[in-house]
Amino acid sequence: QVQLVESGGGLVQAGGSLRLSCVASGRTFSNYAMGWFRQAPGKEREFVAAISRSGGSTLYADSVKGRFTISRDNAKNTVYLQMNSLKPEDTAVYYCAERARAYLGPSFNSYDYDYWGQGTQVTVSS
C-alpha cells in the first residue's frame, strides 16, 4: 500500500518562503519519478514540478520557474518543494504524487500519477 504524507504548509507573507516535504512508503521510492501539483479554490488541479528517479532531471511550470525548487532524498524516501518569493496566487492545497509506472521520467501530466498525498495548505497573504 503506497502512502504519501505531505507536511510543511502554512501561512506566509508575500515574498516569504516555505519548504514542503512528502514522505513515501509502500514501494521502492527510488524507482519512481515524483511530482508536485496544486489546487486553488474553484480551480482545477495544476502541475507545479516533477523530478526524475535520481533527481538529475526536473520539470517546472512556467509560473513557478526560478522561484520553486524540487529535490529528493532517496535514502529518506522524501521529496521536497522549496518555495521562495511566494505570491498570493501561489495559495493552494499542494499535493505530492508518485508516478504510476517505475523507471519512467518526470511528467507534467496528472494522469501519469497513480498515488497522491492528502495535501497540505499553503496560504500566501499580500
Residue frames relative to the residue before (quaternion, step in Angstrom):
aa qw qx qy qz dx dy dz
Q 1.0000 0.0000 0.0000 0.0000 0.00 0.00 0.00
V 0.2812 -0.7664 0.5556 0.1578 3.55 -0.59 1.16
Q 0.0123 -0.7746 0.6323 0.0022 3.54 -1.03 0.87
L 0.0834 -0.7633 0.6400 0.0295 3.51 -1.07 0.88
V 0.0399 -0.8111 0.5831 -0.0244 3.56 -0.73 1.08
E 0.1945 -0.7953 0.5690 0.0769 3.55 -0.57 1.23
S 0.0362 0.7635 -0.6448 0.0030 3.50 -1.32 0.45
G 0.6237 0.5944 -0.3884 0.3268 3.54 -1.32 0.17
G 0.5056 0.6484 -0.4330 0.3693 3.57 1.23 -0.08
G 0.1735 0.7895 -0.5794 0.1046 3.54 -1.30 0.16
L 0.5899 -0.5402 0.4620 0.3831 3.51 -1.37 -0.34
V 0.0698 0.7941 -0.5967 0.0917 3.57 -0.81 1.01
Q 0.4875 -0.6474 0.4944 0.3144 3.56 -1.15 0.56
A 0.6394 -0.5109 0.4070 0.4056 3.53 -1.24 0.48
G 0.7531 0.3289 -0.2856 0.4930 3.54 -0.94 0.97
G 0.5970 0.5921 -0.3462 0.4160 3.54 1.27 -0.27
S 0.4020 -0.7058 0.5400 0.2205 3.53 -1.39 -0.05
L 0.0198 -0.7498 0.6603 0.0360 3.50 -1.33 0.48
R 0.1696 -0.7514 0.6206 0.1467 3.55 -1.23 0.45
L 0.2100 -0.7681 0.5975 0.0948 3.54 -0.75 1.12
S 0.1362 -0.7650 0.6249 0.0759 3.53 -1.18 0.69
C 0.0612 -0.7703 0.6335 0.0386 3.53 -1.20 0.58
V 0.1414 -0.7929 0.5907 0.0489 3.56 -0.62 1.17
A 0.1846 -0.8023 0.5645 0.0602 3.54 -0.80 1.09
S 0.0182 0.7727 -0.6345 0.0065 3.54 -1.21 0.60
G 0.6569 0.5509 -0.3797 0.3477 3.53 -1.30 0.37
R 0.7768 0.1004 -0.0800 0.6165 3.59 1.22 -0.40
T 0.6151 -0.5218 0.4194 0.4165 3.56 -1.30 0.17
F 0.3969 -0.7849 0.4300 0.2038 3.53 -0.11 1.40
S 0.6967 0.5098 -0.2841 0.4172 3.56 0.86 -0.93
N 0.5978 0.5778 -0.3601 0.4232 3.61 1.24 -0.11
Y 0.7576 0.4002 -0.1654 0.4883 3.57 1.26 -0.39
A 0.4312 -0.6397 0.5733 0.2761 3.50 -1.14 0.78
M 0.2157 -0.7773 0.5833 0.0954 3.55 -1.18 0.65
G 0.1149 -0.8002 0.5858 0.0579 3.52 -1.22 0.51
W 0.2432 -0.7069 0.6377 0.1855 3.51 -1.39 0.30
F 0.0478 -0.7667 0.6402 -0.0060 3.52 -1.04 0.94
R 0.1318 -0.7853 0.5954 0.1072 3.58 -1.24 0.23
Q 0.1218 -0.7750 0.6168 0.0633 3.51 -1.27 0.53
A 0.2058 -0.7713 0.5956 0.0893 3.53 -0.71 1.15
P 0.6549 -0.5194 0.3559 0.4180 3.62 -1.14 0.48
G 0.8411 0.1699 -0.1441 0.4929 3.55 -0.88 0.98
K 0.6817 0.4470 -0.2851 0.5041 3.57 1.28 0.11
E 0.5582 -0.5905 0.4604 0.3576 3.53 -1.27 0.34
R 0.5973 -0.5413 0.4434 0.3919 3.53 -1.27 0.43
E 0.0764 -0.8153 0.5737 0.0164 3.56 -0.93 0.89
F 0.5750 -0.5979 0.4567 0.3213 3.51 -1.25 0.61
V 0.1703 -0.7745 0.6014 0.0975 3.54 -1.09 0.79
A 0.7708 -0.2220 0.2102 0.5589 3.58 0.66 -1.12
A 0.0613 -0.7802 0.6209 0.0456 3.56 -1.26 0.44
I 0.1566 -0.7941 0.5854 0.0462 3.53 -1.20 0.60
S 0.5076 -0.6609 0.4730 0.2862 3.53 -1.09 0.77
R 0.7319 -0.4387 0.2952 0.4298 3.55 -1.31 0.19
S 0.7463 0.3929 -0.2137 0.4930 3.56 0.93 -0.86
G 0.4896 -0.6441 0.4379 0.3920 3.55 1.23 -0.48
G 0.5379 0.6711 -0.3857 0.3339 3.57 1.23 -0.10
S 0.7571 0.2675 -0.1652 0.5726 3.58 1.25 -0.31
T 0.0217 -0.8062 0.5907 -0.0278 3.55 -0.89 0.97
L 0.1736 -0.7395 0.6405 0.1134 3.53 -1.34 0.47
Y 0.0599 -0.7959 0.6018 0.0279 3.56 -1.11 0.70
A 0.4817 -0.5942 0.5500 0.3352 3.51 -1.24 0.51
D 0.6020 -0.5846 0.3999 0.3686 3.56 -1.08 0.71
S 0.6464 0.5669 -0.3180 0.3996 3.57 1.04 -0.79
V 0.7653 0.3331 -0.1897 0.5170 3.62 1.17 -0.44
K 0.4346 0.7191 -0.4554 0.2943 3.58 1.24 -0.20
G 0.7912 0.2689 -0.2263 0.5005 3.55 -0.87 1.00
R 0.7278 0.3736 -0.2331 0.5258 3.59 1.25 -0.27
F 0.7620 0.2949 -0.1530 0.5558 3.58 1.05 -0.79
T 0.0928 -0.7756 0.6221 0.0531 3.55 -1.20 0.64
I 0.1929 -0.7629 0.6082 0.1046 3.55 -0.84 1.03
S 0.0673 0.7789 -0.6207 0.0601 3.56 -1.07 0.78
R 0.1596 -0.7862 0.5875 0.1059 3.55 -1.26 0.20
D 0.1830 -0.7293 0.6484 0.1196 3.51 -1.32 0.52
N 0.2639 -0.8112 0.5002 0.1489 3.57 -0.15 1.26
A 0.5962 0.5644 -0.3666 0.4378 3.59 1.14 -0.47
K 0.7431 0.3571 -0.1959 0.5309 3.57 1.21 -0.57
N 0.3884 -0.7405 0.4647 0.2914 3.60 1.30 0.09
T 0.5417 0.6345 -0.3606 0.4171 3.55 1.09 0.74
V 0.1325 -0.7402 0.6540 0.0827 3.51 -1.16 0.78
Y 0.2094 -0.7953 0.5648 0.0685 3.55 -1.03 0.90
L 0.1007 -0.7396 0.6558 0.1127 3.50 -1.34 0.35
Q 0.1464 -0.7773 0.6098 0.0498 3.55 -0.44 1.27
M 0.0750 -0.8127 0.5777 -0.0137 3.54 -0.63 1.17
N 0.0282 -0.7999 0.5981 -0.0404 3.56 -0.61 1.21
S 0.8208 0.2198 -0.1684 0.4997 3.56 -1.30 0.32
L 0.0948 0.8485 -0.5135 0.0864 3.54 0.94 0.92
K 0.2109 -0.7653 0.6025 0.0821 3.51 -1.18 0.81
P 0.6395 -0.5227 0.3769 0.4193 3.62 -1.13 0.43
E 0.6553 0.5227 -0.3192 0.4420 3.60 1.05 -0.66
D 0.5643 0.5654 -0.3963 0.4526 3.60 1.27 0.02
T 0.4464 0.6969 -0.4510 0.3342 3.59 1.26 -0.12
A 0.3249 0.7156 -0.5450 0.2922 3.57 -0.69 1.15
V 0.4620 -0.5618 0.5662 0.3878 3.50 -1.39 -0.10
Y 0.2105 -0.7921 0.5667 0.0840 3.54 -0.79 1.08
Y 0.1242 -0.8011 0.5852 0.0152 3.54 -0.90 1.05
C 0.2262 -0.7157 0.6296 0.2005 3.55 -1.09 0.63
A 0.1136 -0.7960 0.5942 0.0200 3.53 -1.17 0.62
E 0.2690 -0.7475 0.5904 0.1423 3.53 -1.15 0.72
R 0.4971 -0.6801 0.4474 0.3003 3.51 -0.85 1.02
A 0.5754 -0.6412 0.3914 0.3232 3.55 -1.02 0.88
R 0.8016 0.2551 -0.1100 0.5294 3.56 0.85 -0.98
A 0.4938 -0.6762 0.4743 0.2719 3.51 -1.05 0.85
Y 0.8427 0.2867 -0.1860 0.4161 3.50 -1.39 0.35
L 0.5534 0.5642 -0.4206 0.4455 3.57 1.18 0.47
G 0.5711 -0.6268 0.4161 0.3283 3.56 -1.20 0.48
P 0.6942 -0.4522 0.3400 0.4450 3.58 -1.29 0.02
S 0.1248 -0.7944 0.5934 0.0364 3.55 -1.15 0.67
F 0.3725 -0.7127 0.5472 0.2322 3.56 -1.16 0.63
N 0.5906 0.5984 -0.3461 0.4162 3.57 1.32 -0.16
S 0.4248 -0.7321 0.4701 0.2503 3.60 -0.60 1.10
Y 0.6104 0.5732 -0.3590 0.4122 3.60 1.12 -0.53
D 0.6109 0.5528 -0.3526 0.4437 3.59 1.23 -0.24
Y 0.6764 0.4598 -0.2769 0.5043 3.57 1.28 -0.11
D 0.2391 -0.8082 0.5278 0.1051 3.56 -0.80 1.03
Y 0.7734 0.3071 -0.1431 0.5358 3.56 1.11 -0.63
W 0.0759 -0.8120 0.5774 -0.0383 3.51 -0.89 1.08
G 0.4373 -0.6604 0.5392 0.2862 3.53 -1.19 0.59
Q 0.6556 -0.5306 0.3792 0.3807 3.53 -1.36 0.04
G 0.5271 -0.6524 0.3901 0.3799 3.56 1.26 -0.26
T 0.1027 -0.7620 0.6355 0.0710 3.53 -1.25 0.55
Q 0.4187 -0.7380 0.4800 0.2231 3.56 -0.84 1.03
V 0.0637 -0.7506 0.6570 0.0303 3.53 -1.04 0.91
T 0.0148 -0.7944 0.6063 -0.0329 3.56 -0.74 1.09
V 0.1055 -0.7931 0.5995 0.0214 3.55 -0.74 1.11
S 0.2059 -0.7957 0.5612 0.0979 3.57 -0.59 1.14
S 0.4318 -0.7127 0.4968 0.2426 3.55 -1.12 0.71
